[in-house]
Amino acid sequence: MAISYPTDRILQTAAKIRTNAHNAIDQHNRHWQQVQDCISPLPGFMQSLLRFVLEPHDKRLRESFQWQLDYADRLEVAAGRLVTLEGQITHSF
């Protein structure tokens, strides 16, 4: 009895994670632009204070989205390695 890994499901999961992350990035970019548009007419000292609070939040969100994209990449690499490994095991018996 052979062990079979669900590489198709792993690839589907990676694609879903990637799609969701890209959608979240697009939405965040639209909202971030709206925030920038609201902040820009304010006096300089108010802009500085708001950016001091909001820019770290923006940075953390973008890092989170990038982490998700990196995770999807790693899932795809793992699925490819599993396929290769299964083929090597099959041919060795």
Residue pairs with C-beta under 8 A, 6 or more apart in sequence:
2 86
2 89
2 90
4 86
5 79
5 82
5 86
7 79
7 82
7 83
10 75
10 76
10 78
10 79
10 82
11 75
11 76
11 79
13 75
14 72
14 73
14 75
14 76
14 79
15 72
17 68
17 69
17 71
17 72
17 75
18 68
18 69
18 72
20 68
21 65
21 68
21 69
21 72
22 69
24 65
24 68
25 62
25 65
28 58
28 61
28 62
28 65
32 58
35 54
39 46
39 47
39 50
39 51
39 54
40 47
42 50
